[in-house]
Amino acid sequence: MASTDSLDNTIHVIDAFTHERDWEQFHSVKNLMASVSIEASELNETIQWESPTAQDVKENPKLLAEVGDELADVMVYCLRLCSVLGLEPVELMHQKIEKNRMKYPVFKSKGSSEKYTSYEN
């Protein structure tokens, strides 16, 4: 399951794919953000009327492939948006995890799904 491809190389492949088709003209910030949302909705649609466990999805090759395709679409648009805006996705994720560590300290949030605002004060 592990890939030897780097995220930088993947972004380069996405950018090249876009350039080869002259699609940069359609990749405005607004359009890319909308595309992330649209593809995320399509990801949700794969299990819209069901509540499968992770194991259920893994054991259903057709569903697993559909989920994988939609996840890929979401990630491609996210990475394309990072490229257009000059943002480094791994750095962004690490920064966000650190922010979340501050918002959700283990001693307050462990085992709880409450939003941080419920225990802020």
Secondary structure, 3 states (H helix, E strand, C coil): CCCCCCHHHHHHHHHHHHHHCCCHHHCCHHHHHHHHHHHHHHHHHCCCCCCCCHHHHHCCHHHHHHHHHHHHHHHHHHHHHHHHHCCCHHHHHHHHHHHHHHHCCHHHHCCCCCCHHHCCC
